[in-house]
Amino acid sequence: MSLQGVLFLLYQVVVIATIIHVVMDNRQPAKTVAWALVIYFVPLVGIIAYIFFGINTRKERLVSQRSIDQLTKRSMLQFAEQQSLQLPETYKPVIELFINEGLSLPFSGNKIDILTNGYDFFTSLLHDIAQAKSHIHIDIYIFEDDALGSLVADALIAKSRKGVEVRLVYDDVGCWQVKNSFFERLRVEGIEAEPFMPVRFPSFARRANYRNHRKLFVIDGKVGYVGGMNIALRYVKGRNAGKASDRTAADNWRDTMLRIEGKGVYSLQRAFLMDWYFVDRTLLSDRKYYPSADFLPTSPTNLSTASTSLPTASTGLSTAILQTVTSGPTSPYPEIMQGYVRIIMGARNYVYIETPYFLPTVLVLYALKCAAQSGVDVRLLVPQKGDARFTEWASRSYLREVAEAGVQVSLYTPGFLHSKLMVCDDGVCSCGSTNIDFRSFENNFEANVFIFDAETTRRLKATFLQDESNSVPWSQQSERVSPKFLPKLGESLARLFSPLL
């Protein structure tokens, strides 16, 4: 046998062994088949792609149980002090699900502000940073070195010079285009800045695909933010922010953040401290990170009233019960996805969802179709024009499928919709960093808050309805409802790779 024949035979053995590894991982059949097709039909590149992006890490434990217990101790004590905590019977199974799977504890007595544009969010954030006296904790996917990033960095440096502890976790891949000198400047000023799972050889293959997509901000353990906004100028100015001459209305950016005051900040703090231990191996469990909550939330921050066609902030003080739920590829369960499925399947009247990307897992797809077929008013809002062409094409067949099942699909037209929220039955709502796609549910480290409160849910519902009024129905897009043969074939081929996107 020639050398070429021997190499070909060895390659076939490697291909078969890799496919066997994929099959024995017992993941979702759709994802298994997708990876098997890539490995078999894309010579060499398919195997390399699987090694870099496909190996399942869910069974790994990156933080010891002892460390988890230590980091959870303070939040557990604050939870135990809630003597008057009464869980709503309707959603008690969902709350118990989050407690049992990830020890996501519910906290009552929260003031929640809904921030729906970058002007309001960054004005509020900078105001709270200026008021910080003890510590500032930031867990972010992108911290851009642009005009806005420099403004936030300067604000953090000013507080660090005054003795405030400032800690920053930034995702290494999300900040790939940011020069290290930007973060080194923060470190020189006394700010502790650590990259999340830095992508370096030889660990590149095991880390590149698993990213920290969370957006968490905690100030003094009393004020917290969670949602979909990173620190970058485009969240204020929209896409092509630095190219004013190239900007169009389609470049406007629509997103959602929640500002939280009250006991619910304890759960945001725990989420950050877990990530901090992961990147720095420092256990932070001092009492000062969980200050007494025996205070009334302050009056709402004076937010920016810059001219915009988007809804602005809405505020409210209530006895809202809040849980911060985190999930990631090393969690025993995909908690956020399971929470979505449990809520959708339990809906009686309506479920409204906003997401920039719609590549649902089998469970989420089934839940949405089942709810719609059961007479529940299921609405889905996505951007008319996405920011990734291949992902947009892959999502179209899913959108057509749920629309045919009775889901009211709408396409947001004023710009790019990056908001990630869900509201259900005027009783429960969720907002955070999680998209309705395989990557968020299975590969990324994500964080959402689930709020069990009628008043807050109605306010977030009003936000959805405002966005929906600025959209066009899917049914009016004939080229998407009934595409011609070649576009439909392209969508179907793109869908094959949706578990990998």
Beta strands, then each sheet from edge to edge (+ up, - down):
strand 1: 110-115
strand 2: 135-140
strand 3: 165-171
strand 4: 192-196
strand 5: 216-219
strand 6: 223-227
strand 7: 252-254
strand 8: 257-262
strand 9: 321-327
strand 10: 350-354
strand 11: 358-359
strand 12: 377-383
strand 13: 408-412
strand 14: 415-417
strand 15: 421-424
strand 16: 428-432
strand 17: 436-437
strand 18: 446-452
strand 19: 471-473
sheet 1: 1+ 8- 6+ 5- 2+ 3+ 4+
sheet 2: 7+ 14+
sheet 3: 9+ 18- 16+ 15- 10+ 12+ 13+ 19-
sheet 4: 11+ 17+
end
